[in-house]
């Protein structure tokens, strides 16, 4: 049985949305990035600390490029 994904963050810019979610898998923690709901990249990490660090780096990179947190 797979864990349901948890959205870690969602950002928007120019009418587009990029999101990052995490879920627990038998082989580790899977981080999935989506653009407008379509998966564009997945990474697998051994620990929660590694997974969160990777997700936060991607968020910071997007925010530095002008993306903003989805309000609501």
Wavefront OBJ file of the C-alpha trace (Angstrom):
o trace
v 0.000 0.000 0.000
v 1.334 3.442 -0.949
v 1.143 6.549 1.186
v -1.032 9.399 -0.118
v 1.096 12.351 -1.272
v 1.418 15.420 0.946
v 1.806 18.780 -0.804
v 4.887 20.495 0.589
v 4.551 23.713 -1.387
v 2.858 25.312 -4.387
v 4.102 28.359 -6.256
v 2.609 30.399 -9.078
v 3.798 32.796 -11.757
v 2.313 34.020 -15.033
v -0.797 31.852 -14.636
v 1.186 28.646 -14.094
v 1.536 26.570 -10.940
v 4.434 24.402 -9.815
v 3.995 22.120 -6.790
v 6.050 19.671 -4.799
v 4.662 16.663 -2.984
v 6.101 13.868 -0.881
v 4.981 10.348 -0.160
v 6.381 7.407 1.738
v 7.231 4.455 -0.482
v 8.674 1.023 0.380
v 12.021 2.098 -1.099
v 12.216 5.588 0.500
v 10.609 9.003 0.383
v 9.508 10.079 -3.060
v 9.436 13.762 -3.977
v 7.351 14.638 -7.042
v 7.308 18.020 -8.777
v 4.383 18.998 -10.974
v 3.711 21.833 -13.424
v 0.022 22.629 -13.765
v -0.783 19.192 -12.318
v 1.495 17.186 -14.628
v 4.491 15.367 -13.141
v 7.810 16.742 -14.405
v 10.313 15.198 -12.016
v 10.634 12.668 -9.252
v 13.406 12.032 -6.767
v 13.791 9.321 -4.140
v 15.546 9.927 -0.834
v 16.542 7.578 1.976
v 15.691 9.947 4.843
v 13.101 12.607 5.548
v 15.867 15.122 6.155
v 17.325 14.549 2.675
v 13.868 14.727 1.076
v 12.921 17.981 2.810
v 16.293 19.541 2.027
v 15.912 18.723 -1.667
v 12.332 20.016 -1.782
v 13.249 23.235 -0.003
v 16.159 23.865 -2.366
v 13.838 23.546 -5.364
v 11.331 25.932 -3.704
v 14.043 28.489 -2.943
v 15.356 28.287 -6.528
v 11.844 28.923 -7.914
v 11.198 31.808 -5.526
v 14.524 33.376 -6.539
v 13.304 33.168 -10.150
v 10.143 35.134 -9.307
v 7.669 32.408 -8.361
v 5.379 33.238 -5.409
v 3.566 31.109 -2.841
v 0.028 30.216 -3.910
v -2.384 32.172 -1.724
v -5.499 30.629 -0.349
l 1 2 3 4 5 6 7 8 9 10 11 12 13 14 15 16 17 18 19 20 21 22 23 24 25 26 27 28 29 30 31 32 33 34 35 36 37 38 39 40 41 42 43 44 45 46 47 48 49 50 51 52 53 54 55 56 57 58 59 60 61 62 63 64 65 66 67 68 69 70 71 72
